Structures are given as C-alpha cells and as structure tokens.
Amino acid sequence: MRALALTIVAVVAVVVAASTATAGILGMHQLKLDFTRPGAAKQATWTSSPKLVLGPKGLELRAPGPEVFDLALTTEPMATGTSWRPAGGVGITATVSPAAAPVTLDNGQTYTPQPGRLYARYSPDAKHWSSWQVMAMPTPYHYSGELAVPRTHAAPYDELVEKYGKLDVPWKSDEEAAVQWILKAQPDFFAKHQPFVGYVQFLYEATLAGGQRIERLDADVSFGIGGAHVAAKDPKVAAKREGPWRFRAP
C-alpha cells in the first residue's frame, strides 16, 4: 500500500549528447499521514489495545492521565527515487504532532511525556530490509537523518547493472528491467544485498499518557541521483516513468 501522499518535488536532467545524458536528478517524496481520518488505518499499523482508538481526534489513548501505554507504530513502505533508477541514499525530515500536554498524577504533581523516537530503514524491494536507524531529534517531535548504502555494499549490484547495460536491451539504463534480469539468475540476490534505497519505512515508538493522541506523522524524503544514462532505443519503454521506484518482490 502507498503512503497517503507521495510527490516528486523537483527533477533536473542536463543532456550532453543525443543518446547519452549526465543526469543530476534531485527529488523529494512526501508522506502525509493523517490519523484523524479513517484511511490512516490502511497506511500504518500499531500496537493493539482496546484503549488505543482511531477517531476524529487522531490515534488516542482513552485512559486516565496517569495511565501509560507503550506504542509502536510502523508505516507502510514508501517508494522513493525514480522508477528507472533508484537512489543510493536519502535525507529525512519528519514531524509527529501534536506535542504531548502536561499530565497530572494522582498526587497532584505534573509531568510532560517524552516525544518518543523515530526510526527508519530502507529496502530495494519492500521485502528485504536494512536494520532500523534512529533519527536525530533537533527539537521535540521534529526528526532528521539520512539513510545511505555504502559503496562497497552496492558494488556487486553495480557490476551486474553494468553487465546488463552491455546487452542488446530496449533501454540500457532501465534498472527496473536490470533488477528483473538479475533476479532471474539470482532469485535470492536481495536477501543477501540491499544495494539501494527503493523504499523507506518508519517506526515510531513512544510511551503515551492517558488522553494523549497522535494526529499526524509527516515526512519529507529527499534524494539525489547522479551518473550518466543512455536514452531508450524504443521511446515507449521510457514513457510514463516519472514516478518513484516501483519494483516489489512477489
């Protein structure tokens, strides 16, 4: 399932020859997850409890103020990069809202719940994933970080893509087709390698206090893709490929 909003903000390419281009592709996809709407239940999963209710106020812990609940909320995979060339890394900024209000305990004292932690991970096929990476929190409920694949980890994949580009194929720079070619020969390739960021997934963990709610989780996932690419022999193969990475494991 797709996130509620995925948008490429900018794409830039500079052509240096009729059949070959040096592409500097900059883009950003956005996740806008609104828990005040029922559709959010299709875009994320969370720890089950009869006291944790999705309603007009968002995802709310309907319990007395002193009562607490450990929440783990995971979003659906979010596609990024381009449909024909995935990204090697992404930058992330995210916000969870609203901030928790102070809670009054039975003894009359008050405290403010902690904002919680946001984690992110990446996958080439929405099935095989990297480990979770914690995002920094410059200010409460605002998170930022980066997911990137080391060049040494991407090398086996890059070598195979280069071999694919030497074949007589409709579009030498179509990495979606290259991936299908690789997996035909090595079905378990992505079980051993996660060589690029095709998808991003978020995990939010927090201890909620009674009455606390989550209305929104918003994230910007930005990417930059460099390198030369070759124009397709058949323009129809490259047509309507403006969207993000779309290959998924069966």
N, C-alpha and C positions, 0 to 999 in steps of 0.2 A: 504493500500500500504506500502511496505517496504522501508526503507531508502536505499540510493544508495549503502552503504557498511556496512554490519553487520558482524563482525568477532569475534569469541571467541579466545582470545589470549592464555589463559592458563587454563587447568583444571587438578586438582590434587585430587586423592582419595586414602586413606590408608585403606586397608582391614584388619579387626581384627578378622574376623571369616568367616566360609564358607558361611553362609546365611545372616549375618549382617555385615555392614561396618560402620565405623565412617568416614564420608565424610567431607573433608576440600576442598571445591570447590572454586577456585579463577578464575575469568574470566574477560574479558573486551570485550565489543562490541564497534564498531566504526561507527560513522555517518560521511560520507564524501559527502557533498552536494555542487556540483559544478554548480554555476549559469551561467557559460559560455557555458553550454551545455543545449539543449532544454529539456532533461529529467528532469531537476530540477523542471519544472512546475508540474510534477506528484508527487513530493516529498515534496512540500510545497505550502502554499497559502499565499497571501499577499494583502495589501490594494490596491484596484484598482485605477488606474489613467492612462489616455492616455499618460501622460508624463513619467510614470514609465515603462520602456521597458526591456524585457528579450532578450539579444542578445549576440554576441561573446565577449563583454566586461563584461558580467555579468548582474545583475539587476541594471539598470542605470536610474537615474533621468535626463532626457533630457530636461533641462531648464537652463536659465541664472544662473550664480553663486550665485547671491543674493537670488534667489528664494529658498524656503524651502518646504519640504513635510514630514508629519508625517507618518512614515512607521510602520506597524505591520506585522510581518512575522511569520507564525506558521508552524512548520514541521509536517509531518505525524508521527503517533505513531511509536516508535522504540522499538522492543522487546528486553528483556534482561533476565538475569538469565538462567535457563535451561528449557527444555520442560517438565520435570517431577517434578522439584522443583523450584519455583520462589524465588526471592531474597527478603529479608526484608528491604534492603536499597542499595543504590548505591552511588558511588562517581563520580563526574562530573568535567571534564576539557574541555574547549571549546575555540575556536578562531573564530573570524569573521575577514575577510580580503577582501580588503586591508584597511589600516588606511586611514582616510579622509585627503585629501590635503588641505592646507590653501585656503580660499575663499576671493576674492577681492570684496568689496562692491562698490556701485556706488560712494561713497565719497572718494574712494581710500584706505580706511582702510581695513585691513585683519583680519580674524579670522579663527580658526580651529574648525570644528564641533565636538561636543561631541561624544564619542564612542557609546553611547546607552546602554540599559540594556538587559540582557538575563535572562529569567525566565524558570523554569522547573516545571513539575508536573508529577504525576505517576497515573497508573490505573492498576487494576487486569485484566481487560477485554477489554481495548481500547474503553470503552463506559462511564464508571463511573470514574470520575477523582477527585483527590485531588485538593486543591487550588494551584494557581501558587506561586512558591517560587523564590525570586530573588537570582541570583548567585552573589558572590563576584567578584570584578574586581581588582586583584592584580596589573596588569599593563594594559594600554589601549588596548582594543579589546581582552584581554585574561580573561577568566572567570573560576571560580571554585566554587564548592559547594557540597552539599550532600542532598539526599532525603532518608528519613528513616521513617518507620512506628513504632510508639510507641508500646511497647509490650502489653500495656493494650488495644489498638485498635485491635491488631492481635489476642487477646485471644479467642474471640468467634469462629474465623476461626480455630485456632489451636485445640480447643476442638473437633470440628467436624471432622477435619482430623484425630485426634486420634481415634475417633469412627469408622471412615472408615477403619482405619488400623486393627481393630479388626474383620472386616467382612471377609468372605471367598471370596476374590477377587484375580484376576490374579497377581496383584502387589500392595502390601500394601503401598509402598512409592510413587506411581504414583499420584501426586497431580492434574494433569490434570483430571484424572478419578475421583478423590475425589471432585473436583470442579463441575463436571457434576452431581455427586451424590448429592451434597449439593443443587445445583440449581434446581434439580428435585423436591426436597421437599420445597425449599425456593427460588422461582424464583427471588425475589427482594433482595436477600442477598447482592449483590454488590451495590445496590442502598443505602443500609444502612451502609455497611462496605467496606473499601478499605484496606484489611489486608496485602497486599504485593505489591511489585513493579514488575508487569508483563510487563508494558510498560512505556516508558518515552517519553514526548513530550516537545518541546522547543518553546518559544515565544521570538522573538527579536523585541524590539521597539527602534526606533531611529528617530531623525529629520535629514533627508538628505538634503544636499545643492545641488543646480544645478550642474550637472556634476559628482556628487558623485555616486559611484557604489559599489555593493557587489559582489565579485567574489566567495567567499567560506564561508561556515559555517561548521567547523569540530568539532566533539565532541568525547571524549572517555568516555564511561560509564563503570565503573569497579564495580565488585560485589564480595562478599564473602558469601558462604553458608556453614553452619556447621550443625552438628547433625547426628544421626545415620540413616541409611536407610537399608531396607530389600531387598534382591535380589528377582527378579520376579520368581514366580513359573514356568511361561512359558517364556523362554528367548526371544521368538518372540515379546512379549509385550514391552520389553525394548530395542529392536533392533532399530537402526537408530534414536535414541533420543538425538543426540549430539547437536542439535540446541537450540536456545533460546525459551522462553515461547511462546506458540502458540495458547492458548485458547483465543478466541474472542467472545464477545457477539453476538448473532444472529442479 
